[in-house]
Amino acid sequence: MLRYLLVGAWNTLFGFGMYSLLTFLFTGIVPYPYMMAGALAHVINVTAAFLSYKHFVFRAAGSLLRQYVRCQIVYGSTFLVNFALLPILVAALQFMVGPRQYVPYVAGGVLTLGTALIGFFAHKHYSFASPLPKTITKQALDDSAATSADATVTGVE
């Protein structure tokens, strides 16, 4: 858990820093620069986070491609939610945060913290979870079911 918190803190700072830098760079160039920044930062940040979680946090053996795809599914899901919530949160915070040019940064920070919390559980139990052992066969499952049924009939559990 400590490794997750340390790497997660780095990934959060890196991710928010990337989002902030891109928002700053796109401001005045494209409409809704925070949306463009969010999309581009997502691609960069997910790849960096995947590598750090795989090698330093979960030290996960197994298929790189399988884990990367699962990591993309987790982050893709949170990205879609964040992408939908970002303009709503920006609009809502317009009246609470001043000066207004800071509103997209505050909104991005709020969403980043929520994603970090949800991400730990999703990565631990899905992205980097150990696959089921290949030694589990249909025969083993049938034998296990038969043993359980025998124990129930005899009253032994």
C-alpha positions in Angstrom: 0.0 0.0 0.0 2.9 2.4 0.8 4.3 1.9 -2.7 0.9 2.6 -4.2 0.6 5.8 -2.2 4.1 7.0 -3.2 3.8 6.1 -6.9 0.2 7.3 -6.9 1.3 10.6 -5.5 4.0 10.9 -8.2 1.5 9.8 -10.9 -1.1 12.3 -9.6 1.4 15.2 -9.6 2.7 14.2 -13.0 -0.8 13.8 -14.4 -2.1 17.0 -13.0 1.1 18.8 -14.1 0.7 17.5 -17.6 -3.0 18.5 -17.7 -2.0 22.0 -16.3 0.8 22.5 -18.8 -1.3 21.4 -21.7 -4.2 23.6 -20.6 -1.8 26.6 -20.4 -0.3 25.8 -23.8 -3.7 25.4 -25.5 -5.3 28.5 -23.9 -5.9 31.0 -26.6 -5.2 28.5 -29.4 -8.2 26.1 -29.3 -11.7 26.5 -27.9 -12.2 24.8 -24.5 -8.4 24.2 -24.0 -9.0 22.2 -20.8 -10.9 19.6 -22.8 -8.2 19.2 -25.4 -5.6 19.1 -22.5 -7.6 16.5 -20.7 -7.7 14.2 -23.7 -4.0 14.4 -24.6 -2.9 14.3 -21.0 -4.9 11.1 -20.5 -2.9 9.2 -23.2 0.4 10.3 -21.8 -0.5 9.8 -18.1 -2.0 6.4 -18.5 1.1 5.0 -20.2 3.3 6.5 -17.5 1.0 5.2 -14.7 0.8 1.7 -16.2 4.6 1.3 -16.3 5.1 2.6 -12.7 2.2 0.5 -11.3 3.4 -2.7 -13.1 7.0 -2.4 -12.2 7.1 -0.7 -8.8 3.7 -1.1 -7.1 2.2 -4.4 -8.0 5.3 -6.0 -9.4 3.0 -7.9 -11.6 4.3 -10.8 -13.7 2.3 -11.9 -16.7 1.2 -10.6 -20.0 2.2 -7.0 -20.6 -0.4 -6.6 -23.3 -3.2 -8.1 -21.1 -2.3 -5.8 -18.2 -2.0 -2.8 -20.5 -5.4 -3.4 -22.0 -7.0 -3.9 -18.6 -5.3 -0.7 -17.4 -6.6 1.1 -20.4 -10.1 -0.2 -19.6 -9.9 1.1 -16.1 -8.5 4.5 -17.1 -10.8 4.6 -20.2 -13.8 4.3 -17.9 -12.6 7.0 -15.5 -11.7 9.1 -18.5 -15.2 9.0 -19.9 -16.7 9.9 -16.6 -14.2 12.7 -16.0 -14.6 14.0 -19.6 -18.4 14.2 -19.0 -18.0 15.8 -15.5 -15.2 18.3 -16.3 -17.4 20.9 -18.1 -20.1 20.5 -15.5 -17.6 21.0 -12.7 -16.0 23.9 -14.5 -19.4 25.6 -14.9 -20.4 24.9 -11.2 -17.1 26.2 -9.9 -17.3 29.4 -11.9 -19.1 31.0 -9.0 -17.0 29.5 -6.2 -13.4 29.9 -7.4 -11.8 33.2 -8.3 -10.2 34.4 -10.5 -12.0 32.5 -13.2 -8.9 31.4 -15.1 -8.1 29.0 -12.2 -11.4 27.2 -12.4 -10.3 24.5 -14.9 -7.3 23.7 -12.7 -9.4 23.3 -9.6 -11.9 21.2 -11.5 -9.1 19.0 -12.9 -7.6 18.6 -9.4 -10.9 17.5 -7.9 -11.4 14.9 -10.6 -7.8 13.7 -10.4 -8.2 13.0 -6.6 -11.3 11.0 -7.2 -9.7 9.0 -10.0 -6.7 8.2 -7.8 -8.9 6.7 -5.1 -11.0 4.6 -7.4 -8.0 3.6 -9.5 -6.2 1.8 -6.6 -9.0 -0.7 -6.2 -9.6 -1.2 -9.9 -5.9 -1.8 -10.6 -5.4 -4.1 -7.6 -8.4 -6.3 -8.3 -8.6 -6.1 -12.1 -5.6 -4.6 -14.0 -2.8 -6.4 -12.2 -4.8 -9.2 -10.5 -3.2 -12.6 -10.9 -5.0 -14.8 -13.5 -6.7 -17.9 -12.3 -4.3 -20.8 -12.2 -4.4 -22.9 -15.3 -4.5 -26.1 -13.2 -8.2 -25.6 -12.5 -9.9 -28.0 -14.9 -13.5 -29.0 -15.4 -12.7 -32.3 -13.7 -11.3 -30.5 -10.7 -14.4 -28.4 -10.5 -16.7 -31.4 -10.8 -14.7 -33.3 -8.1 -15.0 -30.3 -5.8 -18.8 -30.0 -6.4 -19.2 -33.8 -5.7 -17.2 -33.5 -2.5 -19.3 -30.6 -1.3 -22.5 -32.5 -2.1 -21.2 -35.6 -0.2 -20.4 -33.4 2.8 -23.8 -31.8 2.8 -25.6 -35.2 2.6 -23.6 -36.6 5.5 -23.9 -33.5 7.5 -20.2 -32.8 7.5 -19.1 -29.3 6.4 
